[in-house]
């Protein structure tokens, strides 16, 4: 289902009718189908069940899909760059510098044989060609900015020596230190407890506002997206079934979105048994 809102005058990202498929012995398996949306300087949430195409959409935008993946679109534009035509060599200078992705679990995203500081500083030296000393000072400042106490000590730690919450803050530091225009955050708080999660979200919110950038926030958590994002995209079976303002999520019209909301537990309206989502085959047709 296309995004019903008009294109903003200055979108950071424009996606029109993007599809992603993966080859198999029985033919191409569609993972994302005719997805359309735009991102300006705002926080957009993408929600849906596992397998709905959320992460595949984010990775396709970053050109991080596995070899063999088939990506087609009428338009896939990031600022002035046509992501369908840009070479992989040029993408290496775009990723991290102008658009970045925060992955779900820092344990699998950070290099285990490099210190935290080396990894963050490497991003600055690669994209901005600064000296090691300047990169170190920038890294220490960024670690402090994401509320890590004693950044000089943490600079010399290895990933296995930090907690999950600190690891996620380190990932945020690494992705934001080069001041990108667009951040794609793929389940960045799913492995964190409630208190640490709120701290990480507060840091992200402050940085997005302070730097006036766009954020795509991929999540399963409807309540989190409702309170954190400006707009919400709901995906089902690789399609966008609804796009709605986060504040209006309780008034969603698509039965899939309503079913997800009705399956949520509520302290204000406790129930003995939560609703089970009843799927309609017609949803697959968009």
C-alpha positions in Angstrom: 0.0 0.0 0.0 1.6 3.3 -1.0 2.3 6.0 1.6 -0.8 8.2 1.4 1.0 11.3 2.6 2.4 13.7 -0.1 6.1 13.8 -0.6 7.8 16.4 1.6 9.5 19.2 -0.2 12.9 18.1 0.9 12.9 14.3 1.7 16.1 12.8 2.9 15.0 9.4 1.5 12.4 8.5 -1.1 11.3 4.9 -1.7 8.9 4.1 -4.5 7.5 0.7 -5.2 10.6 -1.2 -3.9 10.6 -5.0 -4.0 13.2 -7.4 -2.7 13.3 -11.0 -3.6 15.7 -14.0 -2.9 16.4 -16.7 -5.5 15.6 -20.3 -4.6 15.3 -23.7 -6.4 11.6 -23.0 -6.9 12.0 -19.4 -8.1 12.3 -16.0 -6.6 10.8 -15.7 -3.1 9.4 -12.1 -2.5 10.4 -10.7 0.9 9.4 -7.0 0.3 6.6 -6.1 -2.2 6.0 -2.6 -3.7 7.0 -0.6 -0.6 6.7 3.2 -0.9 7.4 5.8 1.7 9.5 8.9 2.3 11.6 10.2 5.2 12.3 13.8 6.1 13.8 15.1 9.3 11.6 13.0 11.5 11.4 9.7 13.4 9.5 7.0 11.4 8.7 3.7 13.0 8.3 0.5 11.0 6.5 -2.3 12.9 5.2 -5.7 12.1 5.7 -9.3 13.0 8.9 -11.3 12.4 9.2 -12.0 8.7 7.1 -9.0 7.7 10.0 -7.4 5.8 11.1 -4.6 8.2 14.8 -5.4 8.5 15.0 -6.4 4.8 13.6 -3.0 3.9 16.3 -1.3 6.0 19.1 -3.4 4.7 18.0 -2.8 1.1 18.2 0.9 1.6 21.7 0.6 3.0 22.6 -1.8 0.1 23.5 -4.5 2.7 21.4 -7.3 1.3 23.1 -10.6 0.8 24.6 -11.6 -2.6 21.9 -12.8 -5.0 19.2 -10.6 -3.6 17.1 -8.9 -6.2 16.1 -5.3 -5.5 13.8 -3.4 -7.8 12.2 0.0 -7.4 10.8 2.9 -9.4 12.8 5.2 -7.1 15.3 4.7 -4.3 16.9 8.0 -3.7 18.9 9.3 -0.7 19.3 13.1 -0.9 20.8 13.6 -4.3 22.0 10.0 -4.7 20.3 7.3 -6.8 20.9 4.2 -4.7 19.9 2.0 -7.6 22.7 3.2 -9.7 25.5 4.2 -7.3 28.5 1.8 -7.4 29.5 -0.3 -4.4 32.8 1.7 -4.2 30.8 4.9 -3.8 28.5 3.2 -1.3 31.5 2.6 1.0 31.9 6.3 1.4 28.2 6.9 1.9 27.6 4.2 4.6 28.7 5.5 7.9 29.4 9.0 6.7 26.0 10.0 5.3 23.7 7.2 6.3 24.2 4.6 9.0 22.6 1.6 10.5 22.4 0.6 14.2 22.1 -3.1 14.5 20.2 -5.1 17.0 22.9 -6.7 19.2 26.3 -5.0 19.6 27.9 -8.4 20.6 27.6 -9.4 16.9 28.2 -6.0 15.4 31.4 -4.9 17.1 34.8 -6.4 16.2 35.9 -8.5 19.1 39.6 -8.0 18.5 39.5 -4.2 18.4 39.0 -1.9 21.4 35.9 0.2 21.5 37.8 3.4 21.0 39.7 2.0 18.0 36.4 1.0 16.3 34.7 4.4 16.8 37.8 6.3 15.8 38.3 4.3 12.7 35.0 5.6 11.4 36.2 9.2 11.7 39.6 8.5 10.2 38.1 6.6 7.3 35.5 9.2 6.3 37.1 12.5 7.4 40.8 11.7 6.9 41.7 13.2 10.3 44.7 12.2 12.5 44.6 9.5 15.1 44.9 12.1 17.8 41.9 14.1 16.5 39.9 10.9 16.1 40.6 9.9 19.7 39.4 13.3 21.0 36.3 13.1 18.8 35.6 9.6 20.1 36.0 10.5 23.7 33.6 13.4 23.2 31.1 11.2 21.5 31.3 8.5 24.3 30.6 11.3 26.8 27.7 12.6 24.6 25.9 9.2 24.9 26.3 9.3 28.7 29.1 6.8 29.2 30.9 7.5 32.4 34.7 7.6 32.4 35.0 7.5 28.5 38.8 7.3 28.7 38.5 3.9 30.5 35.8 2.6 28.2 37.9 3.7 25.1 40.4 0.9 25.9 37.9 -1.8 26.6 37.1 -4.7 24.3 33.4 -5.4 23.3 33.2 -8.5 25.6 34.1 -6.2 28.6 31.1 -3.9 28.3 27.4 -4.5 29.2 24.6 -4.8 26.7 23.4 -1.2 27.4 26.9 0.2 27.2 27.5 -1.8 24.0 24.4 -0.3 22.4 25.5 3.2 23.4 28.9 2.5 21.8 27.1 1.4 18.6 25.1 4.7 18.6 28.4 6.6 19.0 30.0 4.8 16.1 27.0 5.4 13.8 26.6 9.1 14.8 30.2 10.3 15.1 30.4 11.1 11.3 27.1 13.1 11.5 25.0 11.2 9.0 21.7 12.6 7.6 19.8 9.3 8.0 20.0 6.6 10.7 18.3 3.2 10.4 17.9 1.6 13.8 17.0 -2.1 13.7 15.6 -3.2 17.0 18.2 -1.2 18.9 16.7 -1.7 22.3 15.2 -5.3 22.1 18.1 -6.8 24.2 17.9 -4.1 26.9 16.0 -3.9 30.2 13.3 -1.3 30.6 15.5 1.3 32.4 18.4 1.1 30.0 16.1 1.1 27.1 14.6 4.4 28.1 18.0 5.9 28.5 19.1 4.7 25.0 15.9 6.1 23.5 16.4 9.4 25.2 19.9 9.6 23.8 18.7 8.8 20.3 15.8 11.3 20.6 18.2 14.1 21.7 20.7 13.4 19.0 18.1 13.3 16.2 16.6 16.6 17.4 19.9 18.2 18.0 21.4 17.2 14.6 18.1 17.6 12.7 18.4 14.2 11.0 16.0 11.4 9.9 15.5 8.2 11.8 13.9 4.9 10.7 13.2 2.9 13.8 12.4 -0.8 13.2 10.7 -2.5 16.1 8.1 -5.1 17.3 7.0 -2.9 20.2 3.9 -0.9 19.3 3.9 1.0 22.6 7.5 2.0 22.2 7.0 3.2 18.6 3.8 5.1 19.6 5.6 7.1 22.3 8.9 7.6 20.4 8.1 8.1 16.7 6.3 10.8 14.7 4.9 8.4 12.1 4.4 4.7 11.9 4.5 2.3 8.9 2.8 -1.1 9.5 4.1 -4.0 7.4 2.5 -7.4 6.8 4.0 -10.1 4.6 6.4 -7.7 2.9 3.8 -5.0 2.2 2.9 -1.7 3.8 -0.7 -2.0 4.9 -1.0 1.3 6.7 0.9 4.5 7.4 -0.4 6.7 10.3 0.7 9.4 12.7 2.1 7.7 15.9 -0.3 9.8 18.0 -3.3 8.3 16.0 -2.2 4.7 16.3 -5.2 3.8 18.5 -7.4 4.9 15.6 -5.7 2.7 13.0 -8.2 1.4 10.3 -6.5 -1.7 8.9 -7.6 -4.9 10.7 -4.0 -6.1 10.9 -3.0 -3.0 12.9 -6.1 -3.3 15.0 -5.3 -6.9 15.7 -1.8 -6.1 16.8 -3.1 -3.4 19.2 -5.8 -5.7 20.6 -3.1 -8.3 21.3 -1.3 -5.9 23.6 -1.6 -6.4 27.4 -2.8 -3.3 29.2 -2.6 -2.4 32.9 -5.5 0.1 32.5 -7.8 -2.6 31.0 -6.6 -6.0 32.2 -8.0 -9.1 30.5 -7.9 -12.7 31.3 -7.1 -13.7 27.7 -5.6 -11.5 25.0 -7.0 -11.5 21.5 -5.4 -13.7 18.9 -4.8 -12.1 15.5 -7.2 -13.5 12.9 -5.5 -13.2 9.5 -7.3 -12.5 6.2 -5.9 -13.9 3.0 -7.0 -10.7 1.3 -4.3 -8.8 3.2 -1.7 -10.5 1.0 -3.1 -8.7 -2.0 -2.4 -5.3 -0.6 
